[in-house]
Amino acid sequence: MAAQPARRVAPSGDIASPLSQSIGRSRYVVLLAVIAVLLVAISLFLLGALQALLSIWEAWAAVARGELNTTDMTVQFLEIVSTMLKAVVFYIIGVGLYSLFIAPLNLTISLGVETLNDLETKIVSVVIVILAVTFLEHFIAWEAPLDTLMFGAALALVVGTLVLFQQYNHRAKEGQVSQSPEVQARAQQRLFEQDEEQHVVEPAQVDGTNK
C-alpha cells in the first residue's frame, strides 16, 4: 500500500495558516457570479416558455382564420429554441462554476464537466448550435439573399474557429487526469436514482491517485 502524503504544515506549526484559510475561503466570491448567472438563466427559461405559449396561441389562431404562414411560424419557433439554448448556456455556466469552486455536484460530473476546460467545451458546443439555429432563421426567412449568404459565410468562419478551439481543448485534456468512467457512472446513478446532489470523494479514488 502506498504511503499517504504528508500533510503540509505552516511555518508557525499550524496545519493551515489564517492567510491560507482566507485565500481558500475567497472562492465563495464565485457565488455572486453563480447567483447572477442562474437568475439570467431562469429569466431566459421563463421568457422562452412565454414565447412558446404566445407563438402556439398565434399559430392556432392563424389556423382557425385560415391565414397560417408556415415560414413565419417556423422562424418564431426557432427563436424560441434559440432563447432556450441561451438559457442552457447560462445554466451550465452557473452550475459549472458552483461545482468547480464551491462543492462538486453529481450533475456536472455526470455531464463530464470536471475542469474549466470541460466547462468551456460544453459552452462552445451550445454556442455553435445557437449560431446554427440563428442562421437557419435567416435562411428560412430568406428576405435578403446576399446578406444571408454573407451572414452564413461569417458564421462559418466563427464556427470553424470554435471547432478548432474544441479540438485543441480535447487534445489538451487527453494528457490530464480526470474522473474514471466508473466514477462518472456512479455520479449519474446517485444523482438520478438516489437524488444525491453533492459528490463525495471516496477513499478508493484517493488511493487510486496515489498509487
N, C-alpha and C positions, 0 to 999 in steps of 0.2 A: 504494500500500500504506500502510495506516495506521501511524503511528509507534507503537513499543512504549512502554508506560507506564514512566516512570522508577521504578527500584527505591527503596524507602524506605530512608533511611539514618538511623541513630540519632544523637542529638546528639553522642555521643562519636566518631562517624565510622565505627563498625562497621555492618555490614549489618543485624544484629539484636542488640539488647541482651540481656544474660543474663536480665533480667526478662521480656522478650518471649518468649524461648525457654522459660522456666519456665512462663509462663502458657499458651503454646501446647501444651506437653507435659502440662499438667494435664488435658487431655482424656482421657488414659489412665485417669483415675479411673473413667470410664464403664465400663471393662472389668469392674469389680466388679459393677455392675448387669447388664451383659451376661451374665456367667457365672451370676449368681444366677437371672436370668430364664430363661436357657436350661436350667438344671438343673430349674427348675419345669416348663418345657415338656416336657422329656424324661420327667420323672416322670409327668406327666399322660398323655403318649402311652402309656407303659408301663401305667399304671393302666387307661386306656381299652382297650388291647389285652387286658389280663387280664379286664376286664369283658366284652368281646366273647366271649372264649373260654368263660367261665363261662355267659354267657347262651345261647350257641349250644348248649352241652352240656345245660343245663337244658331248653331248648326241645325238643331231640331226645329227651331222656329223657321229657319230658311227652308227646310224640307217641307214643312206644313204650308208655306206660301208658294212652294214650287220655284224658289229662287236660289237654290243651293249652288254655290260656286266651289267646286271641289279643290281648285287651286288655292283659293283664299283659305279654305278650311284646313288644307294640308299645311300651309305656311303658319297658320295660327297654332296648330298642334305641334309643329316643330319648334315654335317659340316657347311653348310650354316645356318641351323636352330640354331645350337649351337652359331655361331657368332652373329646372330641377337638377341638371348636371352641374350648374354653377353652385347650387346649394350643396351638392355632394362634395365638390372641391373644398368649400369652406368647412364642411363637416369633417372631412378626412384630415384637414389641417388641424382643426381644434382637437379632435380625438387623438391624433398622432402626437401633437405637442404634449398633451397631457400624459400619454403613455410613455413618452421618451424622457420627460423631465420630472413628472410628479409621481406616478405609480404605474407600473406595467399593467396593461389591460389585455385580457384574453381576446377581445375584439380585434385589436391591432395586430397581435401575434398571429391570430387565425387568418388575417388578411395578408400576412407576410411583411408587415411594417415593423422592423426591428431597429432600424437606424435612420438617420436623417436622409441618407441616400435612398433608402426604400421609400420614405415619405415623398421625396422629390419625384421619384419614378412614378408613384401612384398618381400624384398631382398632374404630372406631364401627360400621363395616359388619358386622364379625363379631359385635360385641356385640348388634346388632339381630337377627341370625339366632339367637343364643343365646337371647335373650328370646322370640323367636317359638317356638323349639323347647320352651322351658320352659312356655309357655302351652299348647302342643299336648299336652304330657304331662298337664297338669291337665285339659284339655278331654277327652282320650280317657278318662282315669280317671273323670271326672265323679262324684266322691264327694260333693261339697258344691256343688250348682249355684249357690247365691247367692254363696258365697265365690269360686267360679270366675269368675263374671261380674264381681265386684268386682276380682278379681285381673287379669282381662283389661282392665278399664277403666283400672286403674293402669298396666299395661304399655303400653296405647295412648297414654297421656299421656307416658310416658317415651320411647317410640319416636318419637312426634311431635316431641318436643324434640330428640332426636338427629338426626332427619331435617333439621330446621331448621338445626341446627349444621353438618351436612354441606353443605347448600346455601350457607350463609354461607362456609364454607371454600372451596367450589368457586368462588364469585364472587370471593373474595379472591385465589385462585390465578390467575384469568384475567389479572390485571394484573402477574403476576410472570413473570420469565424462567425457563424450565425447559428440560430437555433436549428436543431436537427428536425427532420420530418416528423419524428415521433413526438417531439415537444410541441410542434405546431398542431398536430392532430389532437394531442391531449388538451391543448388550449381550446380548440374548437369544441371538443366534447364537453369541457367544463362550462364553456360559455353558453352553448345552445341546448345542452341537455340538463346540466346541473345548475344553470343560472348563476354561475360564479363570475363576477366581473374582474376581480383583481387576480393577476397572475402571480403564483407563488413559485419561487425558485427552489427546486427540490435538491437535497444533498447529492443525489446521483448526478445531477447536471454539473454541480460544482466539482465533484470528484473527476468527472469526465474531462473537465478543462485543465485539471492539474496533472493528469497522467501524461 
